[in-house]
């Protein structure tokens, strides 16, 4: 097995986990708490506020890069198993099972739980990374969203305001009436 490939795959998994935790922290922390952090001049709070002002843009970039990391790690691991296991279907089955476990636990459960438990700690470095990724990949994710909207029926991400209104209306309709 190639050590460099293993380290690269592990790096992709770790970064994907960091992004998953960042996503969780960004969707958990309250805007009030972020304003409080800015008032207290907590380092990085201004970047968090910037990200939350345009959360869909940054969350889309985070999701895109996380998926790219997961896919890249899976491809590297599958190549390692294909090179070292004689039975190719067995090599692919091992890859699928291993990576499902790794992504569920290492990228999913662990970082998301930590992001929800400690959003203030996670969201500051995560916002800095999100801003950097959006500067570089933002146009690409916007293009992919446009393509997705073109082939998907309905409004999708085209009209954020109506999406938010529909979302809040559906939440209100699920609330029990006080009558």
C-alpha positions in Angstrom: 0.0 0.0 0.0 1.2 3.5 -0.8 1.6 5.5 2.4 1.1 8.8 0.7 -2.3 7.6 -0.7 -3.4 6.6 2.8 -2.4 9.9 4.3 -4.2 11.7 1.5 -7.4 9.7 2.0 -7.2 10.4 5.8 -6.7 14.1 5.1 -9.8 14.2 2.9 -11.8 12.4 5.6 -10.6 14.7 8.3 -11.4 17.8 6.2 -14.8 16.4 5.3 -15.5 15.9 9.0 -14.4 19.5 9.8 -16.8 20.8 7.1 -19.6 18.6 8.4 -19.1 20.0 11.9 -18.9 23.6 10.5 -22.2 23.1 8.7 -23.8 21.8 11.9 -22.4 24.7 14.0 -23.5 27.3 11.4 -27.1 26.0 11.5 -27.1 25.7 15.3 -25.6 29.0 16.6 -28.1 31.8 17.1 -27.7 35.2 15.4 -28.2 36.8 18.8 -25.2 34.9 20.2 -23.1 35.9 17.1 -24.0 39.6 17.7 -23.0 39.1 21.3 -19.7 37.6 20.2 -19.1 40.6 17.9 -19.9 43.1 20.7 -17.4 41.2 23.0 -14.8 41.5 20.1 -14.3 37.7 20.1 -11.7 36.8 17.5 -13.4 35.6 14.3 -16.9 36.7 15.2 -17.1 39.2 12.4 -16.4 36.4 9.9 -19.2 34.3 11.5 -21.6 37.2 11.1 -20.6 37.6 7.5 -21.2 33.9 6.7 -24.6 33.9 8.5 -25.7 36.9 6.5 -25.5 34.8 3.3 -25.7 31.3 4.8 -27.0 29.5 1.7 -24.0 30.6 -0.3 -21.5 29.4 2.2 -23.4 26.2 3.1 -23.6 25.3 -0.5 -19.8 25.6 -0.9 -19.2 23.7 2.3 -21.5 20.9 1.1 -19.8 20.8 -2.4 -16.3 20.6 -0.9 -17.3 18.0 1.7 -18.8 15.8 -1.0 -15.6 16.2 -3.1 -13.5 15.2 -0.1 -15.7 12.1 0.5 -15.6 11.1 -3.1 -11.9 11.6 -3.4 -11.2 9.6 -0.2 -13.4 6.8 -1.5 -11.7 6.7 -4.8 -8.2 6.5 -3.2 -9.3 3.7 -0.8 -11.0 1.8 -3.6 -7.8 2.0 -5.7 -5.7 0.8 -2.7 -8.0 -2.2 -2.2 -8.2 -3.0 -5.9 -4.4 -3.0 -6.1 -4.0 -5.3 -3.0 -7.0 -7.7 -3.0 -7.1 -10.3 -5.7 -10.9 -10.6 -5.9 -12.1 -7.3 -7.4 -15.7 -7.5 -6.3 -14.5 -8.3 -2.8 -12.2 -5.3 -2.9 -15.1 -3.0 -3.9 -17.4 -4.5 -1.3 -14.7 -3.9 1.4 -14.3 -0.3 0.2 -18.1 0.4 0.3 -18.5 -1.1 3.8 -15.4 0.6 5.2 -16.2 4.0 3.7 -19.9 3.9 4.8 -18.7 3.3 8.4 -16.0 6.0 8.2 -18.3 8.6 6.7 -21.2 7.8 9.0 -19.1 7.9 12.2 -16.0 10.1 11.4 -17.6 12.6 9.1 -21.2 12.4 10.2 -22.0 11.6 13.8 -18.8 12.8 15.5 -18.2 16.2 14.0 -21.9 17.1 13.7 -22.5 16.3 17.3 -19.5 18.4 18.3 -20.6 21.2 16.0 -24.0 21.2 17.7 -22.6 20.9 21.3 -19.9 23.6 20.8 -21.0 25.8 17.9 -19.1 28.9 19.2 -15.8 27.1 19.1 -16.4 25.3 15.8 -18.0 28.1 13.8 -15.2 30.6 14.0 -12.5 28.6 12.2 -15.2 27.1 10.0 -16.4 30.5 8.9 -12.9 31.5 7.9 -12.6 28.3 5.8 -16.0 28.8 4.3 -15.1 32.4 3.2 -12.0 31.2 1.6 -13.7 28.3 -0.2 -16.5 30.6 -1.4 -14.1 33.1 -2.8 -12.5 30.3 -4.8 -15.5 28.0 -5.6 -18.5 30.2 -5.2 -19.1 30.8 -8.9 -18.8 27.0 -9.6 -21.4 26.2 -6.9 -23.7 28.9 -8.2 -23.4 27.5 -11.7 -24.2 24.0 -10.5 -27.3 25.3 -8.6 -28.4 27.0 -11.8 -28.0 23.7 -13.7 -29.8 21.8 -11.0 -32.7 24.3 -11.1 -32.9 24.0 -14.8 -33.4 20.3 -14.7 -35.5 20.2 -11.5 -39.2 21.1 -11.5 -40.3 23.8 -9.1 -38.6 27.0 -7.8 -35.6 25.4 -6.0 -33.0 27.9 -5.0 -34.2 30.5 -7.5 -36.2 32.6 -5.1 -34.7 32.5 -1.7 -37.4 34.8 -0.2 -40.3 32.6 -1.3 -38.4 29.5 -0.2 -38.0 31.1 3.3 -41.7 32.1 3.3 -42.8 28.6 2.3 -40.5 27.1 4.9 -41.8 29.3 7.7 -45.4 28.7 6.5 -45.0 25.0 6.6 -43.5 25.2 10.1 -46.4 27.2 11.3 -48.9 24.8 9.7 -47.4 22.0 11.7 -47.8 23.9 15.0 -50.9 22.9 17.0 -53.6 25.6 17.1 -54.4 27.2 20.4 -58.2 27.0 19.8 
